[in-house]
Amino acid sequence: MSMETGLKGKVVIVTGAAAGIGRATAGRFAQEGARVAAWDVSDGKADELVKELQAAGGEALFAKVNVADAASVASATETVAARWGRIDVLVNNAGIVRDAQLVKYKDGAVVSTMTDEAWDAVIAVNLKGVFLCTRAVVPHMIKGGGGVILSASSVVGLYGNFGQTNYSATKGGLITMTKTWARELGKFGIRVNAVAPGFIATEILSAMPEKVIENMVAHTPIGRMGKPEDIANTYVWLASDSATFVHGATISVDGGIVLGT
């Protein structure tokens, strides 16, 4: 028996929707009959993505959006509201990595450091971008009588990770932003939650050395890497009528990863 999600006809924005977890998430909401606004900084696959979402069973539109730019976010938000009259769900999925050690020290000398540019770029997209998108969407949800805000944190936001000072800082920040917004927005019928994925087989990880990937799997008790669909299914459940009392939570979807084992 399929789960009745109550998402048919709901208006859902998914950021970073062109690939990976974002694309899988947009597709799952479309399968539930939602009207999906797919946002991404790249529009190279826009036509293909819209057709894919329509074929899955949902209405769809695409917008080229830089989530770190307030004007871009505001314009895209108004386009969605004008077309469908409301906004019910926001999935803050867009994110980037710019990995480096804070200070790499070898043979008695500093070899390299994490640059200001690497820090600023990740903070702008992963943290400020979530702030801007949520700030733009919330007034529409309040007017509509409620909604759901979902944000992509990470296990590294809970535990940290070597070489990811910037990334882990943003993902930890999203957890506390989620808790804060849950306190502020619950009275308006807006539920706010975060998902903390473990190691997921996406394009980002495909560029990593095989030995690194094998080590990730070895540290995951369930014995495999996650799939984008594992995260997409969690987003759909959190947005559905089956999760109406889940609020202010961070749900780990990580195969039971235990660091240090």
BALOBA-1460 file (C-alpha; in Angstrom, 3 decimals):
// residues 261
<rec num="1" residu="m" x="0.000" y="0.000" z="0.000"/>
<rec num="2" residu="s" x="1.419" y="3.374" z="-0.980"/>
<rec num="3" residu="m" x="1.685" y="6.147" z="1.585"/>
<rec num="4" residu="e" x="-0.887" y="8.907" z="1.216"/>
<rec num="5" residu="t" x="1.313" y="11.978" z="1.282"/>
<rec num="6" residu="g" x="-1.245" y="14.711" z="0.700"/>
<rec num="7" residu="l" x="1.202" y="16.380" z="-1.691"/>
<rec num="8" residu="k" x="-0.900" y="16.290" z="-4.844"/>
<rec num="9" residu="g" x="-1.267" y="19.841" z="-6.132"/>
<rec num="10" residu="k" x="1.096" y="21.294" z="-3.525"/>
<rec num="11" residu="v" x="3.631" y="23.864" z="-4.745"/>
<rec num="12" residu="v" x="7.195" y="22.792" z="-4.019"/>
<rec num="13" residu="i" x="10.458" y="24.685" z="-4.616"/>
<rec num="14" residu="v" x="13.634" y="22.608" z="-4.823"/>
<rec num="15" residu="t" x="16.961" y="24.445" z="-5.021"/>
<rec num="16" residu="g" x="19.960" y="22.853" z="-6.694"/>
<rec num="17" residu="a" x="17.491" y="20.747" z="-8.657"/>
<rec num="18" residu="a" x="19.494" y="20.074" z="-11.815"/>
<rec num="19" residu="a" x="21.474" y="17.093" z="-10.533"/>
<rec num="20" residu="g" x="22.092" y="14.642" z="-7.717"/>
<rec num="21" residu="i" x="19.911" y="14.766" z="-4.625"/>
<rec num="22" residu="g" x="18.085" y="17.862" z="-5.869"/>
<rec num="23" residu="r" x="17.044" y="16.214" z="-9.112"/>
<rec num="24" residu="a" x="15.935" y="13.056" z="-7.338"/>
<rec num="25" residu="t" x="13.968" y="15.165" z="-4.853"/>
<rec num="26" residu="a" x="12.220" y="17.185" z="-7.550"/>
<rec num="27" residu="g" x="11.330" y="13.932" z="-9.278"/>
<rec num="28" residu="r" x="9.864" y="12.346" z="-6.151"/>
<rec num="29" residu="f" x="7.648" y="15.342" z="-5.460"/>
<rec num="30" residu="a" x="6.506" y="15.265" z="-9.090"/>
<rec num="31" residu="q" x="5.608" y="11.584" z="-8.656"/>
<rec num="32" residu="e" x="3.341" y="12.643" z="-5.809"/>
<rec num="33" residu="g" x="1.528" y="15.029" z="-8.142"/>
<rec num="34" residu="a" x="3.117" y="18.195" z="-6.774"/>
<rec num="35" residu="r" x="3.738" y="21.325" z="-8.792"/>
<rec num="36" residu="v" x="7.519" y="21.646" z="-8.748"/>
<rec num="37" residu="a" x="9.604" y="24.782" z="-9.209"/>
<rec num="38" residu="a" x="13.113" y="23.545" z="-9.971"/>
<rec num="39" residu="w" x="15.801" y="26.121" z="-9.252"/>
<rec num="40" residu="d" x="19.446" y="25.825" z="-10.182"/>
<rec num="41" residu="v" x="22.364" y="28.120" z="-10.919"/>
<rec num="42" residu="s" x="22.896" y="26.240" z="-14.194"/>
<rec num="43" residu="d" x="20.188" y="26.094" z="-16.865"/>
<rec num="44" residu="g" x="21.978" y="23.660" z="-19.169"/>
<rec num="45" residu="k" x="19.512" y="20.857" z="-18.411"/>
<rec num="46" residu="a" x="16.410" y="22.983" z="-17.896"/>
<rec num="47" residu="d" x="14.266" y="21.666" z="-20.751"/>
<rec num="48" residu="e" x="15.228" y="18.073" z="-20.040"/>
<rec num="49" residu="l" x="14.441" y="18.464" z="-16.349"/>
<rec num="50" residu="v" x="11.025" y="20.056" z="-16.906"/>
<rec num="51" residu="k" x="10.028" y="17.268" z="-19.299"/>
<rec num="52" residu="e" x="11.241" y="14.680" z="-16.797"/>
<rec num="53" residu="l" x="9.163" y="16.198" z="-13.993"/>
<rec num="54" residu="q" x="6.075" y="16.469" z="-16.174"/>
<rec num="55" residu="a" x="6.462" y="12.845" z="-17.256"/>
<rec num="56" residu="a" x="6.685" y="11.834" z="-13.590"/>
<rec num="57" residu="g" x="3.248" y="13.279" z="-12.995"/>
<rec num="58" residu="g" x="3.691" y="16.854" z="-11.821"/>
<rec num="59" residu="e" x="3.482" y="20.339" z="-13.244"/>
<rec num="60" residu="a" x="6.896" y="21.974" z="-13.467"/>
<rec num="61" residu="l" x="8.797" y="25.142" z="-14.124"/>
<rec num="62" residu="f" x="12.518" y="25.889" z="-14.108"/>
<rec num="63" residu="a" x="14.277" y="29.064" z="-13.018"/>
<rec num="64" residu="k" x="17.958" y="29.914" z="-13.150"/>
<rec num="65" residu="v" x="18.596" y="31.112" z="-9.614"/>
<rec num="66" residu="n" x="21.715" y="32.080" z="-7.723"/>
<rec num="67" residu="v" x="20.582" y="31.362" z="-4.167"/>
<rec num="68" residu="a" x="23.336" y="33.598" z="-2.787"/>
<rec num="69" residu="d" x="21.832" y="36.632" z="-4.549"/>
<rec num="70" residu="a" x="18.830" y="38.196" z="-2.845"/>
<rec num="71" residu="a" x="17.431" y="39.763" z="-6.019"/>
<rec num="72" residu="s" x="17.621" y="36.486" z="-7.931"/>
<rec num="73" residu="v" x="15.841" y="34.638" z="-5.131"/>
<rec num="74" residu="a" x="13.160" y="37.299" z="-4.728"/>
<rec num="75" residu="s" x="12.389" y="37.360" z="-8.455"/>
<rec num="76" residu="a" x="12.134" y="33.571" z="-8.710"/>
<rec num="77" residu="t" x="9.924" y="33.409" z="-5.614"/>
<rec num="78" residu="e" x="7.476" y="35.925" z="-7.032"/>
<rec num="79" residu="t" x="7.369" y="33.988" z="-10.314"/>
<rec num="80" residu="v" x="6.334" y="30.824" z="-8.484"/>
<rec num="81" residu="a" x="3.711" y="32.644" z="-6.418"/>
<rec num="82" residu="a" x="2.314" y="34.401" z="-9.487"/>
<rec num="83" residu="r" x="2.002" y="31.167" z="-11.449"/>
<rec num="84" residu="w" x="0.519" y="28.896" z="-8.801"/>
<rec num="85" residu="g" x="-0.849" y="31.293" z="-6.209"/>
<rec num="86" residu="r" x="0.920" y="29.797" z="-3.206"/>
<rec num="87" residu="i" x="4.100" y="28.101" z="-1.948"/>
<rec num="88" residu="d" x="3.729" y="25.040" z="0.263"/>
<rec num="89" residu="v" x="7.171" y="23.445" z="0.510"/>
<rec num="90" residu="l" x="10.740" y="24.726" z="0.206"/>
<rec num="91" residu="v" x="13.614" y="22.250" z="-0.042"/>
<rec num="92" residu="n" x="16.898" y="24.088" z="0.545"/>
<rec num="93" residu="n" x="19.144" y="21.604" z="-1.269"/>
<rec num="94" residu="a" x="21.639" y="23.775" z="-3.180"/>
<rec num="95" residu="g" x="25.191" y="23.507" z="-1.905"/>
<rec num="96" residu="i" x="28.846" y="23.557" z="-2.929"/>
<rec num="97" residu="v" x="32.173" y="22.339" z="-1.558"/>
<rec num="98" residu="r" x="35.592" y="24.015" z="-1.593"/>
<rec num="99" residu="d" x="37.655" y="21.676" z="0.545"/>
<rec num="100" residu="a" x="41.035" y="22.488" z="2.085"/>
<rec num="101" residu="q" x="42.778" y="22.151" z="5.414"/>
<rec num="102" residu="l" x="42.608" y="25.220" z="7.625"/>
<rec num="103" residu="v" x="46.436" y="25.184" z="7.725"/>
<rec num="104" residu="k" x="48.447" y="22.491" z="5.973"/>
<rec num="105" residu="y" x="51.802" y="22.246" z="7.744"/>
<rec num="106" residu="k" x="54.601" y="20.010" z="6.521"/>
<rec num="107" residu="d" x="58.341" y="19.785" z="7.098"/>
<rec num="108" residu="g" x="58.330" y="22.754" z="9.431"/>
<rec num="109" residu="a" x="56.485" y="25.111" z="7.099"/>
<rec num="110" residu="v" x="52.985" y="26.173" z="6.073"/>
<rec num="111" residu="v" x="52.266" y="24.572" z="2.720"/>
<rec num="112" residu="s" x="48.785" y="26.006" z="2.205"/>
<rec num="113" residu="t" x="45.724" y="27.347" z="3.997"/>
<rec num="114" residu="m" x="41.999" y="27.549" z="3.353"/>
<rec num="115" residu="t" x="41.595" y="30.770" z="1.376"/>
<rec num="116" residu="d" x="39.181" y="33.607" z="2.058"/>
<rec num="117" residu="e" x="37.635" y="32.873" z="-1.340"/>
<rec num="118" residu="a" x="36.966" y="29.227" z="-0.475"/>
<rec num="119" residu="w" x="35.430" y="30.215" z="2.858"/>
<rec num="120" residu="d" x="33.263" y="33.009" z="1.426"/>
<rec num="121" residu="a" x="31.989" y="30.960" z="-1.523"/>
<rec num="122" residu="v" x="30.729" y="28.096" z="0.626"/>
<rec num="123" residu="i" x="29.215" y="30.370" z="3.271"/>
<rec num="124" residu="a" x="27.432" y="32.370" z="0.561"/>
<rec num="125" residu="v" x="25.722" y="29.409" z="-1.083"/>
<rec num="126" residu="n" x="25.278" y="26.910" z="1.733"/>
<rec num="127" residu="l" x="24.316" y="29.251" z="4.566"/>
<rec num="128" residu="k" x="23.322" y="32.642" z="3.215"/>
<rec num="129" residu="g" x="21.500" y="30.965" z="0.327"/>
<rec num="130" residu="v" x="19.274" y="29.026" z="2.717"/>
<rec num="131" residu="f" x="18.622" y="32.208" z="4.689"/>
<rec num="132" residu="l" x="17.663" y="34.161" z="1.568"/>
<rec num="133" residu="c" x="15.393" y="31.478" z="0.120"/>
<rec num="134" residu="t" x="13.615" y="30.863" z="3.397"/>
<rec num="135" residu="r" x="13.169" y="34.580" z="4.098"/>
<rec num="136" residu="a" x="11.626" y="35.064" z="0.648"/>
<rec num="137" residu="v" x="9.248" y="32.113" z="0.865"/>
<rec num="138" residu="v" x="7.962" y="32.370" z="4.439"/>
<rec num="139" residu="p" x="5.599" y="35.343" z="3.884"/>
<rec num="140" residu="h" x="3.826" y="33.377" z="1.153"/>
<rec num="141" residu="m" x="3.494" y="30.379" z="3.470"/>
<rec num="142" residu="i" x="2.082" y="32.546" z="6.248"/>
<rec num="143" residu="k" x="-0.506" y="33.998" z="3.862"/>
<rec num="144" residu="g" x="-1.349" y="30.482" z="2.692"/>
<rec num="145" residu="g" x="-1.890" y="29.172" z="6.205"/>
<rec num="146" residu="g" x="1.271" y="27.118" z="6.614"/>
<rec num="147" residu="g" x="3.989" y="25.191" z="4.870"/>
<rec num="148" residu="v" x="7.126" y="23.120" z="5.222"/>
<rec num="149" residu="i" x="10.777" y="24.250" z="5.184"/>
<rec num="150" residu="l" x="13.371" y="21.500" z="4.674"/>
<rec num="151" residu="s" x="17.124" y="22.076" z="4.562"/>
<rec num="152" residu="a" x="20.073" y="19.905" z="3.609"/>
<rec num="153" residu="s" x="22.484" y="19.635" z="6.501"/>
<rec num="154" residu="s" x="25.020" y="16.779" z="6.645"/>
<rec num="155" residu="v" x="26.634" y="14.340" z="9.041"/>
<rec num="156" residu="v" x="29.648" y="16.654" z="8.915"/>
<rec num="157" residu="g" x="27.440" y="19.350" z="10.438"/>
<rec num="158" residu="l" x="27.047" y="17.028" z="13.421"/>
<rec num="159" residu="y" x="30.570" y="15.624" z="13.685"/>
<rec num="160" residu="g" x="32.882" y="17.800" z="11.574"/>
<rec num="161" residu="n" x="35.185" y="16.465" z="8.873"/>
<rec num="162" residu="f" x="38.840" y="16.784" z="7.986"/>
<rec num="163" residu="g" x="39.445" y="19.450" z="5.342"/>
<rec num="164" residu="q" x="35.924" y="20.874" z="5.516"/>
<rec num="165" residu="t" x="36.016" y="23.797" z="7.938"/>
<rec num="166" residu="n" x="33.792" y="25.887" z="5.658"/>
<rec num="167" residu="y" x="31.375" y="23.136" z="4.638"/>
<rec num="168" residu="s" x="30.912" y="21.701" z="8.134"/>
<rec num="169" residu="a" x="30.387" y="25.207" z="9.539"/>
<rec num="170" residu="t" x="27.520" y="25.809" z="7.109"/>
<rec num="171" residu="k" x="25.916" y="22.444" z="7.730"/>
<rec num="172" residu="g" x="26.125" y="22.897" z="11.495"/>
<rec num="173" residu="g" x="24.694" y="26.371" z="11.079"/>
<rec num="174" residu="l" x="21.707" y="24.985" z="9.203"/>
<rec num="175" residu="i" x="20.864" y="22.769" z="12.162"/>
<rec num="176" residu="t" x="20.669" y="25.707" z="14.565"/>
<rec num="177" residu="m" x="18.850" y="27.840" z="11.977"/>
<rec num="178" residu="t" x="16.307" y="25.019" z="11.687"/>
<rec num="179" residu="k" x="15.765" y="24.971" z="15.446"/>
<rec num="180" residu="t" x="15.434" y="28.758" z="15.563"/>
<rec num="181" residu="w" x="12.940" y="28.880" z="12.710"/>
<rec num="182" residu="a" x="10.971" y="26.044" z="14.260"/>
<rec num="183" residu="r" x="10.497" y="28.230" z="17.342"/>
<rec num="184" residu="e" x="9.574" y="31.299" z="15.293"/>
<rec num="185" residu="l" x="7.380" y="29.804" z="12.589"/>
<rec num="186" residu="g" x="5.469" y="26.969" z="14.229"/>
<rec num="187" residu="k" x="2.687" y="29.329" z="15.300"/>
<rec num="188" residu="f" x="2.011" y="30.026" z="11.622"/>
<rec num="189" residu="g" x="1.620" y="26.343" z="10.784"/>
<rec num="190" residu="i" x="5.052" y="26.203" z="9.164"/>
<rec num="191" residu="r" x="7.043" y="23.087" z="10.005"/>
<rec num="192" residu="v" x="10.836" y="23.330" z="9.762"/>
<rec num="193" residu="n" x="13.200" y="20.358" z="9.657"/>
<rec num="194" residu="a" x="16.639" y="19.407" z="8.371"/>
<rec num="195" residu="v" x="18.053" y="16.241" z="6.850"/>
<rec num="196" residu="a" x="21.641" y="15.168" z="7.524"/>
<rec num="197" residu="p" x="22.775" y="12.836" z="4.738"/>
<rec num="198" residu="g" x="25.778" y="10.580" z="5.103"/>
<rec num="199" residu="f" x="27.898" y="9.586" z="2.116"/>
<rec num="200" residu="i" x="25.631" y="9.746" z="-0.938"/>
<rec num="201" residu="a" x="26.622" y="8.588" z="-4.436"/>
<rec num="202" residu="t" x="26.415" y="11.872" z="-6.347"/>
<rec num="203" residu="e" x="28.514" y="13.657" z="-8.949"/>
<rec num="204" residu="i" x="30.589" y="15.317" z="-6.212"/>
<rec num="205" residu="l" x="31.757" y="11.974" z="-4.851"/>
<rec num="206" residu="s" x="32.399" y="10.483" z="-8.285"/>
<rec num="207" residu="a" x="35.504" y="12.671" z="-8.565"/>
<rec num="208" residu="m" x="37.013" y="11.210" z="-5.380"/>
<rec num="209" residu="p" x="39.698" y="8.483" z="-5.470"/>
<rec num="210" residu="e" x="38.375" y="4.935" z="-5.259"/>
<rec num="211" residu="k" x="40.305" y="4.328" z="-2.048"/>
<rec num="212" residu="v" x="38.554" y="7.246" z="-0.345"/>
<rec num="213" residu="i" x="35.148" y="5.951" z="-1.420"/>
<rec num="214" residu="e" x="36.000" y="2.454" z="-0.154"/>
<rec num="215" residu="n" x="36.929" y="3.978" z="3.197"/>
<rec num="216" residu="m" x="33.571" y="5.800" z="3.342"/>
<rec num="217" residu="v" x="31.713" y="2.548" z="2.777"/>
<rec num="218" residu="a" x="33.850" y="0.817" z="5.407"/>
<rec num="219" residu="h" x="32.749" y="3.440" z="7.944"/>
<rec num="220" residu="t" x="29.049" y="2.954" z="7.096"/>
<rec num="221" residu="p" x="27.585" y="0.069" z="9.115"/>
<rec num="222" residu="i" x="24.876" y="-0.682" z="6.559"/>
<rec num="223" residu="g" x="27.669" y="-1.461" z="4.082"/>
<rec num="224" residu="r" x="26.896" y="0.820" z="1.152"/>
<rec num="225" residu="m" x="26.786" y="4.422" z="0.106"/>
<rec num="226" residu="g" x="23.471" y="6.161" z="0.057"/>
<rec num="227" residu="k" x="21.529" y="6.919" z="-3.106"/>
<rec num="228" residu="p" x="19.987" y="10.303" z="-3.953"/>
<rec num="229" residu="e" x="16.605" y="8.606" z="-3.733"/>
<rec num="230" residu="d" x="17.236" y="7.759" z="-0.070"/>
<rec num="231" residu="i" x="17.333" y="11.472" z="0.716"/>
<rec num="232" residu="a" x="14.518" y="12.368" z="-1.683"/>
<rec num="233" residu="n" x="12.205" y="9.870" z="0.008"/>
<rec num="234" residu="t" x="12.980" y="11.423" z="3.377"/>
<rec num="235" residu="y" x="12.147" y="14.906" z="2.117"/>
<rec num="236" residu="v" x="8.828" y="13.674" z="0.735"/>
<rec num="237" residu="w" x="7.952" y="12.002" z="4.031"/>
<rec num="238" residu="l" x="8.853" y="15.126" z="6.048"/>
<rec num="239" residu="a" x="6.682" y="17.260" z="3.768"/>
<rec num="240" residu="s" x="3.793" y="14.802" z="3.859"/>
<rec num="241" residu="d" x="0.715" y="14.462" z="6.037"/>
<rec num="242" residu="s" x="2.463" y="11.559" z="7.792"/>
<rec num="243" residu="a" x="4.957" y="13.891" z="9.485"/>
<rec num="244" residu="t" x="2.745" y="16.694" z="10.769"/>
<rec num="245" residu="f" x="4.174" y="16.479" z="14.316"/>
<rec num="246" residu="v" x="7.829" y="16.429" z="13.247"/>
<rec num="247" residu="h" x="9.185" y="19.926" z="13.837"/>
<rec num="248" residu="g" x="12.621" y="21.366" z="14.600"/>
<rec num="249" residu="a" x="14.285" y="18.009" z="13.977"/>
<rec num="250" residu="t" x="17.424" y="16.973" z="12.142"/>
<rec num="251" residu="i" x="16.957" y="13.538" z="10.605"/>
<rec num="252" residu="s" x="20.167" y="11.616" z="9.924"/>
<rec num="253" residu="v" x="19.981" y="9.529" z="6.743"/>
<rec num="254" residu="d" x="23.446" y="8.041" z="6.792"/>
<rec num="255" residu="g" x="23.368" y="4.252" z="6.883"/>
<rec num="256" residu="g" x="24.226" y="4.348" z="10.582"/>
<rec num="257" residu="i" x="27.648" y="5.868" z="10.080"/>
<rec num="258" residu="v" x="29.858" y="5.754" z="13.157"/>
<rec num="259" residu="l" x="32.945" y="7.908" z="12.902"/>
<rec num="260" residu="g" x="36.179" y="6.383" z="14.063"/>
<rec num="261" residu="t" x="35.189" y="2.750" z="13.510"/>
